Amino acid sequence: MPLHSSAAEHIRDLGDYVSASPSSFHAAREGARRLTAAGFTGLDELQPWEATAGKFYVIRDGALIAWVTPGDAGPITGFNILGAHTDSPSFKLKPKPTTGRFGWLQAGVEVYGGPLLNSWLDRELQLAGRLVMLDGTQHLTATGPMLRFPQLAIHLDRAVNEGLTLDKQQHMNPVFGLGDPGGEDLLAVLAERVAGDGASVDPAEIGGYDVVIADTQAPAVFGVRSEFFASGRLDNLSATHAGITALIAHADASDGGSAVPGESSPIAVLAAFDHEEIGSASRSGACGPVLEDILVRISDGLGASASQRRQAFAASFCVSADAGHAVHPNYAERHDPVNRPVLNGGPLLKINANQRYATDAAGAALWARLCGEAGVPFQEFVSNNVMPCGSTIGPLTATRLGIRTVDVGVPLLSMHSAREVCGVEDPHRLARVTELFFAAAAHA
């Protein structure tokens, strides 16, 4: 299918994607569903891969890797990679999760990543993730609205508006019902609400689970001119969705030939990793082997030797797409005094002298060229010198694989809130530039 023709169409589809993706596992599966509908073939890592040219994807836990290998690809063909991540800051269900007291049923949870704790108070929340059975089969589950972190009334804390302090252990225990914890089994509830083909799940057969809390409020466009988009998990499903949309559009538009005489077309890759919010150190995270495993197997299918594979990596480029900060009008002193990105001002080019972002001059030039060709404005982001700078999968990918990398992203307000805000134009612009990048001679 073609790339969405308008920002409004893209933002509606982004809202549908976020709503279908309350956990990283759901985000990977929903991405795979969309790719399958567009003619991509899912591959099993346990099986040999015989195909070379074509459209493919692999799911590893909560990560999704998808690619388009053109018909003219050879052993030294480079990879144009859009890197993103499927996870978001939240809370993860602990072992023995059914707790409570004083007649309340509560869920035992552990903080996942760095959520803005106060933003999760007094919201209707759900549990979502995967259940792994004793026989190894896996099921996705999502409860719908079921939980809430109830805030203490102001009558019982008169100083709350002078400073709210939340203890992660004492105060962040959501309620999900009334009754005796000994007579309720939260895992049984999760088993009842398994998604899919009506499979019956026996809670006694659940051997393990990766389940997080997600907001259930529907995404919404708002603002005096409908210029804003509010949603959970925009960090970083905004970039994952842009990558999926752009890769499908690229595959539909590709004719298997190179736009540069004498050169093969690049192999377009979407790498949507899991666990970025907690450091990426996992088998499905950017510090792990998942991307290298897939690239090596693609190269093997093209007959590459170890030396030729290194040539291919040297000819490759990664655009690390993760959300960034727009200037906050009430906290302008927290931002760089000169570089102050705004919503709907275009995607960010993220720069840090200490390589917390992987952007260098070559990456900046590539991004400027692609945005110019797409007719898309972009904005530069750099942190205030006295504020710590976050990081992304960009430096990790560059370090692990030696592939040149540039960091970009959609500007947000309220990053790591249960409900973040972006401009309605910027996700569509990111997708447009990404589609061009997938076909570009990145080293030109």
N, C-alpha and C positions, 0 to 999 in steps of 0.2 A: 504494500500500500504506500501511497506517496506521503511525504512528510506533511503534517497538518498544515493547511493553507493559511490559518490564522492563529494568532495568539490565544483567542478565546476558545477555539476548538482544542488547541493543545492543553490549555489549563483545565478544561473539563475532563480531558482524558487523563491528565495527571491526577486529578481528584479521584477518578475511578481507580487508577492504579494504586494510589495510597490507601484508599478504602479497602481494596482487595489484599493489602499487604501489611497486616498488623504485626508481623514478625519477619525476620530476615528469611526464614524458610518459606513463608507465604510470598515474599517479594521475589524470591528466586523462582518459585513455582508459577506465579502469575506472569513473570517475564517469559518463562518457558512456554506457557500457554499461548502467549501472544506470538512468540517466534514460531511455534508449531503451526499456528493459523496462517502465518506468512510463508510457509513452505520450508522452514528450517527442520533439520533432522536432529533429534536427540541421540547422543552417543553414550555408551556405557564404558566407563573407565576400565572395567574388568574384562572387556572384550577387545579383540584387535580392531583397528580402524583401517579399512581398506580404501575408503574414499579419499580423494585428494581435492579436486575442485568441487565447490558446492557451498551450502549454507548449513551450519551445524551449531550445536550448543551442548554443554555439559553442566550438570548441577552437581556440586560437591557440598553437601550439607546446606548451609545458607548462602553459598556463593554461586554465581552464574557466570560462566564464560561462554561467549558466543562469537562466531567468526564467519567471515565470507572469504573463501579462497577462490581467486579468479582463475579462469581457464589458462591464463598465460603464466601462472606462478611457477617458479623454479626453486632450486635449492638455496639460492642466495636472495630470494625475495624478502623484503623487509615487512615488518608488522607495524601498522598504525593502530595504536591501542588507546581506547578511552577507558580510563580507570575510575571506578566509583566504589561505593559501598552500600550494602543492603541493611545494615543495622543502624539503630538510633539509640540515644540514651534512654534508659528506662529502669525497670525493676525486674529481677528474675526470681522465679519461684524457687524457694529453698527446699531441701529435703524435709520430710514431715511437715508439709505446708499447711495443714489444717490446724489452726490455733484459735484462740479467743478467750474471753472472760467476761464476767458480768452479764451473761446472756447474749453476747455478741459472738458471731462467727467471724474470724479474721484469717487472712492469708499471710504466711510467713514469706517475706521477700527480701532479697538482697539488692542493693543499689548496683545497677549496670551502667558503667561509664560515668558521665558527669551531668546528670539532669538538673535543671533548675527545680529544686524540690518544691518550692512554694507553688509553682505553676501546675502541679499535679493535684493540689488540694481541691476538694469539692467539685470533682468532675466524675462523670459516669465512665467507668473504665472496663476493659475486658482482659481476659487472659487469652493468650494466643501463642502457638508454637508447635513443636512436634512431640509426639509420644513414640517411644521405641519399645516394641514388645520383646518379651523374652526370646521369641523365635527370630528376632532381628528385623521384622517388618516395621515399617514406619507409617504413622498417620499424622496429618496436620489437624489441629483443633483450634477453634476460636469460640469463645463463649457468648459474645455479644455483651451488652451492658450488664455488669454484674457486681462491680466493686467500686469503692470510693474511699479516698483518704479524707476523713471528716476533720475540718478545722475546728479548733476550740473557739467557742463564742467569745466575743469581745467582753461580755460581762464577767467572764472568768479570767481574763487577761487584759486589763485596762491599758497596759503599756504596749500592746502588740503593734500598734501603728508607729511606735518609736523604734521598733526593731524586732523582727520575727526570727526566732532561733528554732530550728528543727533538728532534733536528734535523729540520726538515720535509723537507729535501732528502736528507740522508744516511741517515736511519733509516726514513723512511716510503716505502719501496719494496717493495710486497708481492711475495711469491713465488707463482707459479702452476704451476710444473712444474720438470722437470729436463731439461737438454739444452743445445744451442747456440742462442743467440738468433738467429744468422744463419739457422738452419734452421727457425725457428718464426715464425708470423705470427698475432699476437693478433687482428688484424682478421678473419682467416679463421675463427677460433674464434667470434667474434661473429656472423659471417655464417652459420655453421652453426646457430646457436641463435636465429635469428629466430623470433619468436612469430607466431602467426596461422594463415593458411590453407595452410600448407605451401609458401609461396613460396620459390623457389630464388634465392639471392642470391650473386652473383659478387663475391668480395672485391675483385677488380681494378676493379669498377665503383663502389666506395664513394668518394664524393667528399668526404664530411665526416661527422662523428659528434659527438654529445653523449652521453657515456657516463660514468656515475658508479659508485662502489663502494657496495654496500648489504649490510647484515648479512642473513644467511639464517636465523638462529635464529627459530623460530616464536614468536609472541606467547604469553604465558602469564599466567594468573591465579594468584596465590600469596598467602601470608599465613596467619596462624593461623585467621582466619575468611574466607579468600579475599577479602580486601578490597583487594588491590593488583593492578595490571595492568602487566606489563612488556612493552615492545615497542620496536623501532626506529621512528623517524620520527613519534613522537607529536607532536613539534613539526614540522609543524603539521597532520598528517593527522587528528588528533583533531578539529580544528575543521572541516576540509574535509569529513570524513565526517558530522559533525553537520549541516552545512549541506545536504549532498545528501539525507540522511535526512529532515530537516525540510522541505525544499522539496517532496519527493515527497509527504510527508504533507499538506502545505498544499494542494498541487494536488488531491489526492484529496478533501480536505474542503471545498474552495472550491465555492460554488454560483454564483459570478459576481456576487454582490451584495455591497454594502457593509454592514458591521456598524454604521456610523454614518449615520443618516438624513441625506440631502442631500449626502453625500460619496461619491466613487467609492472602490472598494477600491484599496489601494496595489498597485503592480507589485512582486512579490517577486523578488529577484535574489540569486543566489549568485555571488560574484566570487572565484574561487580563483586567485590570481596565482602566477606563477613568480618566481624570483630574489629573494625577500625576504631570504634569508640573505646575499646579497652586495650589498644596497643597493637593489634593486628598479628599477634604471635600465636597463630593456630594453623592447622592444616588447610583451612579455608580463608585465612587472612593474608594480607599482602606480604607479611614477613615469612609466610610459609611457602611451600613449593607449588601451589596450585597453578599459577600462571606459567611458570617455567615448565611444569609437567605438560601442560597443554601445548605450549609453543614447540617444545621438543618433539612431541608426537606429530604435530602438523609438519614440522621440518622433516621428520623421518619419512612421512608419507610422500614428501616431494623428493626423496632420495638424497637428502643433504648429509654430507659428512660432518664431523665435529667442527672442522675448520670452516666449512661453508655455513654452518649454523651460526658461528660467531660473526661471519660476514653479514648474515641476515640481521642479527641483533644490532650490529653497527649501523645498518641501514634503517633501523626502526626508530619510532618516536612514540612516546606515551604522553597523552594529555590527561593529567590527573584532575578530575572534576569533582570538587567538593564545595559545599556551601561556605560562604565568607560573610564578613560583617559589613552591613551598610552603616553609615554614620547615624548615631542615635541622637535625635534633636534635644533630648533632655540630659544627655551625658556627653556632649561634644568634646569635653576635655579628655575623654578616654581614647580618643581617636587621633590619628596623625593630623596636624594642623593644616596640611596642604592637600593630601590625598584623602578625599572624603566621598566615598561612593554612595550613591543614592539608589533607591528602588526604581526600576524601569530605566536606569541609565545604561544598561547593558551588562553582560557577564563580566566578572572580575578577572584580571590578571594578577595573581597573588605572588608577592615578592618578599623575600626575607634574606638579609645579608648573611645570616648564620645557617642558611639552607634548611630552615624549618619548612620552607617551600622549595621545590626543586628548580624553580624558574631561574634561567640565566639569560644572557643576551640572545643566544640562538633560539631559545624557546620563546622569548618575548617577540623576536622578529617573526617567527612562524605564526604566533597567535595574531599579531598585527596584520600579517598578510592574509590569513584566513578570514579574519573579521572584515577586512576591506573587501575581499572577494564576495563575501556574503552580504555586504551592505549592512553590517551589524556594528553598532557602537560598542566599545568596551571601556572598562574603567580599571585603573590600577589601584591595588590595595597594598598598603604596608602598615605595620603596626606602629603605634606610638612607642617611642623608645623606652618608656618606663613601664610598658604593659607587656606581660608575657605573651609570646606568640604561640598559637597552636600549631599543629602539624597535620599532615595528610598521608595518604599512601604514596604520594609522589616521591619523596626522598627514599622511601623504602624500596620502591620498584627500581629507581635509578641505582641504588646501592646494590641490590640483589642481582640485577640482570645487566647492569651497565648500559641500559637503554636511556637515551636522552629523554628528558622529561620536563614538562612545563605544568605549573599549577594554575588552575582557573576555577571558576565556580559561580553560582548564582548568589547575589547578595541577599542577606536576610536581616530582619530584626527579630529579637527574642530567640536567638539560636539556643538550642538545647531546652527550650520550653516544651511543655506538652503540646503547645500549639504555636507554631512559628509563622512568620509572615514574609512573603516575597512580593515583588511586583508581578503583575499579570503578563508583562512582555518578556521578562528575562529568561524563563525556562524555554520558551519557544525559540528565542535567539540562540541559546546554548545548543539546542538541537540542530538548528540550521547550520551553525558553524561546525558542529560535530559531523554532520553529513558530508560537508566539504572536506573535512580532515580525513575521513575514512578513505577518500579517493585521492588525496593529495600526494604529490611527491615531496614528502616531508623534509628530505635532505637537500632539496633544490635551493 
